[in-house]
Amino acid sequence: MTYWFEDPGIKAILPLALADAIKGMTSIFKTPAFIMGFNVFPEGMVIGPSTADFIGAHAPKKRAFFVADEISEKYAQKTAGYFSTNGFTTEIWPKALPEVPIDNVKECAASMTAFEPDVIFAVGGGSVIDGAKAAWILYERPDITDLGSQVSPLVLLGLRKKAFFVAVPTTSGTGSECTAVSVLHDTQAHRKIPIANADLLPDVAILYPEFTVSMPPKLTVGTGLDVLAHAMDAAVTPAGNEFTQAMSIAAIKMVFKYLPRAYKNGKDREARYRMLMAASAAGVGFGQSGCALTHSLGHSIGSIFKVHHGLAVGMFIPYSFQFYKPVCDRYLEICHALRIEGKTEEESFDNLIKTVKEFLKTLDVPLNLKDLGIPKDEFERQMPLLVKYSVEDIDTIFSPRPITEAQCEKILRYAYEGKDIDF
C-alpha cells in the first residue's frame, strides 16, 4: 500500500509551506468551541444556553451517533442519556479498538451510515476520537476507499454536509479533540498511518474531568507524557508561531505541576481538570505547528514493540532535544517558563534535560529503551524497519533539525542504552 506522506511532491511542498515567509502571508488559526467544567451535563436549570442547547443549534435532526470502546462505553451512555433527555435520538457504537485498525474504522462507518446522524460524538481516548474522525470521513465521503492514500492535507475533504463532530475525551493526553489529524493502524504492515486534513478538526470539545478520574496511574502517566511531548515539540518546531507557542508553553507548565499530582492521587479533581486543559492546549499547539522527532521515533517504537504511545514519545524528549540543540534555541522559552534558566544558554539547556529526566523518574518512567523490556537481539533485527518508519513519519518533517537515516539509527541506539546525544 502507498500512503499520502510517501508522495515526493507532498514531502517537497510541506517544508516550504511551513516556512515563516509563506505562513506569514496567510495563516489560519482555528480551534474547536470548548465546553468545559464539572457541570457540562446539567440535570437541572442552567444560566444561559446548556450544552444540549449549543449542540442542538447545529443539529436540527437531533440524531446523535456515539462512538466509544468497551472502556468508555459507560461514559458514552451517560453522555447519550443527557442528550436523550433533551430530545435527541441516540445510538451508541461501543466497538472501537485500540490503535485504530482501518477495518474497525470501516465497520464503524457502516453503522454510522445506517443511522444517518447529523452530529457525531467521539467519547473516549485518542484511539476512539481518531477512529471516529476516520469513520466520519467515510460517512461523508463514501467515494473514498483508501484513507491512507486518498486523504491529503492539501485538499479539503468537504465534510459537514451530513454531520458535525463533537469530541469528548476521557483521557488527558492525545489532544485529538483539538487537532485535524487522525492516526490509524495498518495491521498488515504493522504501521501507524497518520492522516491530516483541516476538515478533521472537531467542531466542539467537551472537557468533563469526571470522565478522567478513574484512569489508573500507568495510563495517567502515559497519556500525560503524550501531552508533554506534544507541547515541548510544538514549542520549538519551525512551523510554530506566537499563538501555538503560547498554548504549548501553558501546557508544559500545567503538566509539570499537575501530572505528578494526578499520578499519585487519581481523585485529585483539580489535577484532573488541569491535565484535561493541558491536553487540549497542547493539542491546539501541536495541531497547528506539528510535533517532531519525539513522535516519529515514538511511533516506530510503539508500533513494532507494542509500547504505549505516550510512554514511547515521552521517553524520547531528552534525546530529541539534544539532537535539536545545535540548530535551535527555542528551548530557552521553556526554561524561562519552568524557571530553570542558567547563567548561559548551555547551562539552561543542561537544566532542561536534567529537569525532564528527573520528572520522568518521579513518574517511574524508564530513561532508555532497554529498560522498557525490549530485547537487544530483536531491537537489532528490527532496526532497518525502525529507521524507515521514523524517517518516513510525517512528524519528521517538523523537526527543527533535518535528520538522515544514519543519524536516526544512531539516535535509536543511543536511546536504547540511555546515552546522551553528542552529535
HELIX and SHEET records of a PDB file:
HELIX    1   1 TRP A    4  GLU A    6  5                                   3    
HELIX    2   2 PRO A    8  ALA A   17  1                                  10    
HELIX    3   3 ASP A   20  LYS A   23  1                                   4    
HELIX    4   4 THR A   51  GLY A   56  1                                   6    
HELIX    5   5 GLU A   73  THR A   85  1                                  13    
HELIX    6   6 ILE A  102  PHE A  115  1                                  14    
HELIX    7   7 GLY A  126  GLU A  140  1                                  15    
HELIX    8   8 LEU A  147  GLN A  150  1                                   4    
HELIX    9   9 SER A  176  CYS A  178  5                                   3    
HELIX   10  10 ALA A  198  LEU A  200  5                                   3    
HELIX   11  11 PRO A  209  THR A  212  5                                   4    
HELIX   12  12 PRO A  217  VAL A  236  1                                  20    
HELIX   13  13 GLU A  242  LYS A  264  1                                  23    
HELIX   14  14 ARG A  269  GLY A  287  1                                  19    
HELIX   15  15 LEU A  293  PHE A  305  1                                  13    
HELIX   16  16 HIS A  309  MET A  315  1                                   7    
HELIX   17  17 ILE A  317  TYR A  324  1                                   8    
HELIX   18  18 LYS A  325  VAL A  327  5                                   3    
HELIX   19  19 TYR A  331  LEU A  338  1                                   8    
HELIX   20  20 GLU A  345  THR A  362  1                                  18    
HELIX   21  21 LYS A  370  LEU A  372  5                                   3    
HELIX   22  22 LYS A  376  ARG A  381  1                                   6    
HELIX   23  23 MET A  383  GLU A  392  1                                  10    
HELIX   24  24 ILE A  394  PHE A  398  5                                   5    
HELIX   25  25 GLU A  405  GLU A  417  1                                  13    
SHEET    1   A 6 ALA A  33  MET A  36  0                                        
SHEET    2   A 6 VAL A 204  LEU A 207  1                                        
SHEET    3   A 6 PHE A 164  PRO A 169  1                                        
SHEET    4   A 6 VAL A 119  GLY A 124  1                                        
SHEET    5   A 6 ARG A  63  VAL A  67  1                                        
SHEET    6   A 6 THR A  89  TRP A  93  1                                        
SHEET    1   B 2 VAL A 181  ASP A 186  0                                        
SHEET    2   B 2 ARG A 191  ALA A 196 -1                                        
END                                                                             
